C-alpha cells in the first residue's frame, strides 16, 4: 500500500531496499523477496528536545520474508539514538513479514553539542542509506497521528480520526488540513471553513477537502477533529476491486488566495478542533514554517473486494485510397458495472490495450500513450513509431461508461492487407471475453488523394510510463501538495 503514495514530501523519505535471499546475479523473474525501510532522509531536531520518527519496514515482494533485521550503524557521536523496546543498541529484529506486509518502528533522536549536521546509517540486508540529523534552533513541528486502514463497503462513509500535535518550540495560529483520496474515495466536509478541491481549483481532478482552522496551536498542544462533527471519507458505490484505495490527511499551509475563497463561503457551520492538551504561551503573528515535513502526512488504505468491470475493445474501419493520410482511433470502453482498478495490489497487472495496425497503413504518428512492442529499438519510447504493434495504457481507474481512445496517423499504401486488431486486458474484473478483441480494417476505394483523416475526439490522457504506472503516483495531487505545503529545511 505505501508504495503507491498519493503525495511525496519535498524532502523525500529515503527507501532502503534490500534483496534478501536473492541471488546476486539473478534474472528478474528469479529474484527473491524484497524488503525496504521508509524513513525520512533528513530529521530536524530542536536543541534540547527529542524527535520521534517512524520507520516503516515493508515487504514489497510476493512471498513471506523471514527474520528481517533493520540495522542502525555509523551513529555520529553528536546523535543520541533510542530504538524501540525489544531492539538492541544498533539493530531491531523485525521478524517475519508477509507479502505486502509492513511493520513500524518508532525511533527517538536527540542531538548533543553544537554540531549542525550529524547522522546515522540505516540498512536492511546488504543495502545501506544515510539519514541526516540537523540541529535546529527551534520552530513549528506539526505531526499527524497515523491512521489505520479503514473497513468500508461500497457506498459507505466513515469519520476520519484526525489528531494534530505541535511538537515544536514555536506556536502557530492557523492550520490547514487537507483530506485526499484516490479516485474512488470521496472526502466530505460540509462546513463553512472547508472547501472541496474542485471549488478551490477547477484544474484539480482529484477528490478532496481542505479546511482552515484559525486556532492557537501552542508548543506541546494536541488537537482533534471532534467526533460529533467529523470530516468523512467515503468509498464510491461503483468503486472497483480487488483494490486498496489510498487516502491521506496532510497538514498544509493555506495561501492568501485560498483563505479568501474560504472566507467567502457562508453555508454550513464552522468546524472547530477540540483541544486534547493545550500549553500556554501563544504569541501574536505567524510562527515559522514546519521543520519536519514528512510527518505532516497520515496515509491510510481502504481495501475493497472483487467486482466486475467489462472492458470492451473498440476497433475501426479506415476508408480511402492509396496515398491518403488517415488518422484512426481505437480504444477501450468500460461497460461497468464498476470502475476498472488502476493496478493490482501485487503490482503484477495493470490495464492495457494491445494494438496491431494493418500492414496497409504506413504509420507516421503514434499516440503518446502507446509504446512499440517487438520493434527494432532495444528501449522503445512512448509515442515513437517502430513497427505495427503497440502496447497502450488507458486512463487509470476508468469509470463506468468511460472510454479511452488512442490515435494513430499514417498513409494508406494502397495494398490489400489483413485486418489489424485491438485486444484489451481487463484483468480479473473482466469476465466477458467476447468483446475483448475488435478489428481494424482498411477499406480501399478508387484513386488516391489527400485524405482528411478521421477526427480525433477526446484529449490525450497523458502518458503513464510503465514504471510510473507500477508506482501509481497521482501527479495532479502531488502538484497541488508541492504548491501549497510549507516546507523549509533548517540550516
C-alpha positions in Angstrom: 0.0 0.0 0.0 2.7 2.5 0.9 4.4 2.0 -2.5 1.6 3.9 -4.2 1.9 7.2 -2.3 -0.6 10.0 -3.1 1.9 12.7 -2.4 5.6 12.8 -1.5 7.1 15.4 0.7 9.6 17.8 -0.9 12.3 16.5 1.5 11.7 12.9 0.3 11.8 9.9 2.5 14.6 7.5 1.7 13.8 3.9 0.8 16.4 1.5 1.8 15.7 -1.5 -0.4 17.3 -4.9 0.1 17.1 -8.2 -1.7 17.0 -10.9 1.0 17.8 -14.4 -0.2 18.1 -13.2 -3.8 20.9 -14.5 -6.0 23.5 -11.7 -6.7 23.1 -12.1 -10.5 19.5 -13.4 -10.6 17.3 -12.6 -13.6 14.2 -10.5 -12.8 11.9 -13.5 -12.8 14.1 -15.3 -10.4 14.6 -12.6 -7.8 13.7 -13.3 -4.3 11.6 -11.3 -1.9 12.4 -7.7 -1.2 12.1 -5.6 2.0 12.5 -1.9 2.4 12.6 0.7 5.1 10.9 4.0 4.6 12.4 6.7 6.8 12.9 10.5 6.4 16.2 11.2 4.8 16.6 14.3 7.0 15.4 14.8 10.6 15.4 18.2 12.2 15.8 18.1 16.0 15.4 21.1 18.2 18.3 21.6 20.6 17.5 20.3 24.0 14.5 18.3 22.8 13.9 14.8 21.3 12.2 13.9 18.0 10.3 10.7 17.4 10.2 9.4 13.8 8.5 6.4 12.3 10.5 3.9 10.2 8.2 1.7 8.1 9.5 -1.7 7.2 7.9 -3.0 4.0 7.9 -6.3 2.2 7.2 -5.4 -1.4 7.6 -9.0 -2.7 5.1 -11.8 -3.2 6.5 -14.1 -0.5 6.9 -14.0 3.2 10.4 -12.8 4.3 11.7 -14.4 7.4 13.9 -13.0 10.1 14.1 -9.4 8.9 16.6 -7.2 10.7 17.0 -3.4 10.4 20.4 -2.1 11.5 21.3 1.4 12.6 25.1 2.0 12.3 27.7 4.7 12.0 25.8 6.7 14.5 27.6 10.1 14.9 28.7 10.9 18.5 26.5 14.0 18.3 23.4 11.9 17.8 21.6 10.2 20.7 19.5 7.4 19.0 17.0 5.4 21.1 15.5 2.4 19.4 12.2 0.8 20.4 11.8 -1.7 23.2 13.0 -5.1 22.2 15.8 -3.8 20.0 19.4 -3.9 21.0 21.8 -0.9 20.7 22.2 -1.0 16.9 19.5 -3.2 15.4 15.9 -4.3 15.5 14.7 -7.8 15.0 11.5 -7.2 12.9 10.8 -10.9 12.4 8.7 -12.3 9.6 7.0 -10.0 7.1 4.2 -11.4 5.0 3.8 -10.4 1.3 2.9 -6.7 1.0 3.1 -6.6 4.8 4.7 -3.8 6.9 5.7 -3.1 10.5 6.5 0.3 12.0 9.4 1.2 14.3 9.3 4.4 16.4 12.7 5.8 16.8 13.7 8.7 19.1 16.5 11.1 18.1 18.3 13.8 20.1 21.4 15.9 19.4 24.2 16.8 21.7 26.8 19.5 21.4 26.8 22.3 18.8 27.4 20.2 15.7 25.0 21.5 13.0 24.7 18.3 10.9 25.3 14.7 12.0 23.5 11.5 11.2 23.5 7.7 11.1 23.0 4.9 8.6 20.0 2.6 8.3 20.3 -0.8 6.5 18.4 -3.9 5.6 20.2 -6.8 4.1 23.2 -5.6 2.1 21.8 -2.2 1.4 22.5 1.0 3.4 21.4 4.6 3.1 22.4 7.6 5.3 20.0 9.7 7.3 21.0 13.3 8.2 20.2 14.8 11.5 20.1 18.6 11.6 20.4 20.6 14.8 17.6 23.2 14.8 17.3 26.4 16.9 13.6 25.9 17.1 10.4 26.1 15.1 6.9 24.8 14.5 6.8 21.0 14.1 3.3 19.7 13.4 2.7 16.0 13.5 -0.3 14.0 12.4 -1.2 10.8 14.2 -1.1 7.7 11.9 -4.5 6.5 10.6 -5.1 2.8 10.5 -6.6 1.0 7.5 -10.3 1.5 7.2 -13.1 -1.0 6.6 -15.7 0.2 4.2 -18.2 -1.3 1.9 -19.1 0.3 -1.4 -21.3 3.3 -0.9 -20.3 3.6 2.8 -18.5 6.5 4.6 -16.9 6.9 7.9 -15.4 9.6 10.2 -11.7 10.1 9.9 -9.8 10.1 13.3 -7.6 13.2 12.8 -5.2 14.2 15.6 -2.6 17.0 15.2 0.3 17.7 17.6 2.7 20.7 17.7 5.9 19.1 19.0 8.0 22.1 18.1 9.1 25.1 20.1 7.1 27.8 18.3 3.3 28.5 18.1 1.2 28.7 15.0 -2.2 30.4 14.8 -3.6 28.8 11.6 -3.5 25.3 10.3 -4.9 23.8 7.1 -5.9 20.2 7.0 -6.2 18.6 3.5 -8.0 15.3 3.1 -7.3 13.5 -0.2 -8.5 10.3 -1.8 -7.6 8.3 -4.8 -10.3 8.3 -7.5 -12.9 6.0 -5.9 -12.7 7.7 -2.4 -14.5 10.9 -1.7 -14.0 13.3 1.2 -16.9 15.0 2.9 -16.7 18.2 4.9 -19.7 20.5 4.5 -18.5 23.3 6.8 -18.1 27.0 6.2 -14.3 26.8 6.7 -13.9 23.8 4.4 -13.8 23.7 0.6 -13.7 20.8 -1.9 -10.6 20.8 -4.2 -13.0 21.4 -7.1 -14.1 24.6 -5.6 -10.6 25.6 -4.9 -9.1 24.9 -8.3 -11.1 23.8 -11.3 -7.9 22.2 -12.8 -7.6 19.7 -9.9 -9.3 16.5 -11.0 -9.0 14.9 -7.6 -11.4 14.2 -4.8 -10.5 16.1 -1.6 -11.4 18.7 1.0 -9.3 21.4 2.6 -10.3 23.0 6.0 -8.7 26.1 7.6 -8.6 26.3 11.4 -7.7 29.7 12.9 -6.9 28.4 16.4 -4.0 28.7 18.8 -1.6 25.8 18.3 0.9 26.3 21.1 4.0 24.1 21.6 3.1 20.9 23.2 -0.6 21.1 22.3 -2.7 18.4 20.7 -6.0 18.9 18.8 -8.5 16.5 17.3 -11.3 16.8 14.8 -14.4 16.2 17.0 -16.3 13.0 16.6 -19.6 15.0 16.7 -18.7 17.0 13.6 -16.3 14.9 11.6 -14.6 15.1 8.2 -15.6 11.9 6.5 -14.2 9.6 3.8 -16.5 7.5 1.6 -16.0 4.7 -0.8 -17.8 5.3 -4.1 -20.7 2.9 -4.8 -19.1 1.9 -8.1 -15.5 1.6 -6.8 -13.8 -1.4 -8.5 -11.9 -4.2 -6.8 -10.0 -6.1 -5.7 -8.0 -3.0 -4.8 -6.7 -1.0 -1.8 -7.6 2.7 -2.3 -5.2 5.2 -0.8 -6.3 8.3 1.2 -4.2 10.8 3.1 -4.6 13.7 5.6 -2.0 16.5 5.3 -1.2 19.5 7.5 -0.6 22.2 4.9 -0.2 26.0 4.7 -3.2 27.8 3.3 -2.2 30.7 0.9 -3.9 34.1 0.8 -5.9 33.2 -2.3 -7.3 30.0 -0.8 -8.1 31.8 2.5 -10.0 34.4 0.6 -12.2 31.7 -1.0 -12.8 30.1 2.3 -13.8 33.5 3.8 -16.5 33.9 1.1 -18.2 30.6 1.9 -21.2 31.2 4.1 -23.0 27.8 4.2 -22.6 25.3 6.9 -21.4 25.6 10.4 -17.8 26.3 11.4 -15.7 23.2 12.1 -13.5 23.7 15.2 -10.9 21.4 16.7 -11.1 20.0 20.2 -8.1 20.7 22.3 -6.9 17.5 23.9 -4.0 19.2 25.6 -3.0 22.9 25.2 0.1 24.6 26.5 0.3 28.3 27.3 2.4 30.9 25.7 0.8 31.7 22.4 2.3 34.8 20.7 1.0 37.1 18.1 1.7 36.7 14.4 2.6 33.7 12.2 5.1 31.2 13.5 7.9 29.9 11.4 7.3 27.1 9.0 7.4 23.4 9.7 10.9 22.0 10.3 9.9 18.3 9.6 7.5 17.9 6.7 7.5 14.1 6.5 5.2 13.6 9.5 2.7 16.2 8.3 1.0 13.4 6.3 -1.0 10.4 7.5 -1.8 7.9 4.8 -4.5 5.2 5.1 -5.9 2.4 2.9 -9.4 1.2 2.2 -9.5 -2.3 0.8 -12.4 -3.5 -1.3 -13.2 -6.9 -2.7 -13.6 -8.1 -6.2 -16.1 -6.6 -8.6 -17.0 -6.8 -12.3 -15.9 -4.3 -14.9 -16.4 -5.3 -18.5 -13.7 -3.8 -20.7 -14.7 -3.8 -24.3 -12.3 -3.2 -27.2 -13.1 -0.5 -29.8 -11.9 -1.1 -33.3 -12.4 1.0 -36.5 -12.6 0.8 -40.3 -10.5 3.2 -42.4 -11.8 4.0 -45.8 -9.7 5.6 -48.5 -7.3 5.1 -51.5 -3.6 4.6 -51.6 -1.8 7.8 -50.7 -4.5 9.1 -48.4 -3.3 10.3 -45.0 -5.7 8.9 -42.3 -6.0 9.1 -38.5 -7.6 6.2 -36.9 -8.9 5.9 -33.4 -9.2 2.7 -31.4 -9.5 2.1 -27.7 -11.4 0.6 -24.7 -14.7 1.3 -23.0 -15.7 0.3 -19.5 -19.2 -1.2 -19.7 -19.3 -1.5 -15.9 -20.9 -2.1 -13.5 -17.9 -0.8 -11.5 -14.7 1.1 -12.3 -11.6 -0.6 -13.6 -8.9 -0.8 -11.0 -5.7 1.1 -11.8 -3.3 -1.7 -10.9 -3.3 -4.9 -8.9 -2.2 -4.7 -5.3 0.7 -7.0 -6.0 1.8 -4.8 -8.9 1.7 -7.8 -11.3 -1.0 -6.3 -13.5 -2.2 -3.0 -14.9 -4.9 -2.3 -17.6 -3.5 -2.3 -21.1 -4.6 -2.4 -24.8 -2.6 -4.2 -27.5 -3.0 -2.5 -30.9 -1.8 -4.2 -34.1 -2.0 -1.8 -37.1 -2.8 -3.4 -40.5 0.2 -3.6 -42.9 -1.8 -1.4 -45.3 -1.2 1.7 -43.1 2.3 3.2 -43.1 2.4 4.9 -39.7 3.8 8.4 -39.2 2.4 9.3 -35.8 1.7 7.2 -32.7 -0.4 8.1 -29.6 1.6 9.4 -26.7 0.1 6.7 -24.5 1.4 3.8 -26.7 4.7 2.2 -26.9 6.1 -0.1 -29.6 6.3 -3.8 -28.9 8.7 -6.1 -30.8 10.2 -3.3 -32.9 13.8 -2.6 -33.7 14.6 -0.4 -30.7 16.0 -2.0 -27.6 14.5 0.7 -25.4 11.2 1.7 -27.0 9.7 5.1 -26.2 6.0 6.2 -25.8 4.7 7.9 -29.0 7.6 6.5 -31.1 6.9 4.9 -34.5 8.5 1.5 -34.7 6.7 -1.3 -36.4 3.0 -2.1 -36.4 2.4 -3.4 -32.8 1.9 -1.2 -29.7 1.1 -1.5 -26.1 -1.2 1.3 -24.9 -2.1 2.3 -21.3 -5.7 3.6 -20.9 -6.7 6.2 -18.3 -6.1 4.6 -15.0 -9.3 4.0 -12.9 -11.5 4.1 -16.0 -15.0 4.8 -14.8 -18.3 3.2 -15.8 -19.3 4.3 -19.3 -16.0 6.0 -19.9 -13.8 5.5 -23.0 -10.1 5.9 -23.6 -9.1 6.2 -27.3 -5.7 6.1 -28.9 -4.9 7.9 -32.2 -2.6 6.6 -34.9 -1.9 8.5 -38.1 -0.4 7.1 -41.3 -0.7 6.9 -45.1 -2.6 4.1 -46.9 -0.3 2.1 -49.0 -3.0 1.1 -51.4 -2.2 -2.6 -50.9 -4.7 -5.1 -49.6 -3.8 -6.3 -46.1 -5.3 -8.5 -43.4 -7.2 -6.7 -40.6 -5.3 -5.4 -37.5 -6.7 -5.8 -34.0 -7.4 -4.2 -30.7 -7.1 -6.5 -27.7 -7.8 -5.3 -24.2 -6.6 -6.8 -20.9 -9.3 -6.1 -18.3 -7.7 -8.3 -15.6 -9.7 -10.3 -13.1 -12.7 -7.9 -13.2 -13.4 -8.7 -16.9 -15.5 -11.9 -17.1 -16.7 -11.3 -20.6 -14.0 -12.3 -23.1 -16.4 -12.0 -26.2 -15.8 -8.2 -26.5 -12.1 -8.1 -25.6 -11.0 -8.1 -29.3 -12.0 -5.8 -32.2 -10.8 -5.5 -35.7 -9.0 -2.6 -37.5 -9.8 -2.9 -41.2 -8.8 -0.9 -44.3 -11.5 -0.5 -47.0 -9.7 0.7 -50.1 -11.5 2.9 -52.6 -10.5 4.3 -56.0 -7.8 6.8 -57.0 -5.6 8.3 -54.3 -5.7 11.8 -52.9 -5.2 13.8 -49.8 -7.4 12.3 -47.1 -8.5 14.5 -44.3 -8.3 11.6 -41.8 -10.8 10.7 -39.1 -11.4 13.3 -36.4 -9.6 12.7 -33.2 -12.1 13.1 -30.3 -11.1 13.4 -26.7 -8.0 14.9 -25.2 -4.9 12.8 -24.7 -4.9 11.1 -21.3 -1.2 11.8 -20.8 1.4 9.0 -21.0 1.9 7.0 -17.9 5.1 5.1 -18.4 5.0 1.5 -17.4 7.3 2.0 -14.4 5.3 5.0 -13.4 2.1 3.0 -13.7 3.5 0.5 -11.3 4.2 3.2 -8.7 0.8 5.0 -9.5 1.9 8.4 -8.3 -1.1 10.8 -8.7 0.7 13.7 -10.4 -2.1 16.2 -10.1 -2.3 15.7 -6.4 1.5 15.9 -6.0 1.5 19.2 -7.9 -1.2 20.5 -5.5 0.7 19.5 -2.4 4.1 20.8 -3.6 2.4 24.2 -4.4 0.8 24.6 -1.1 2.8 22.8 1.5 5.0 25.0 3.7 8.4 23.2 3.6 11.7 24.6 4.9 15.0 22.9 5.5 16.7 24.3 8.6 20.3 25.1 8.0 
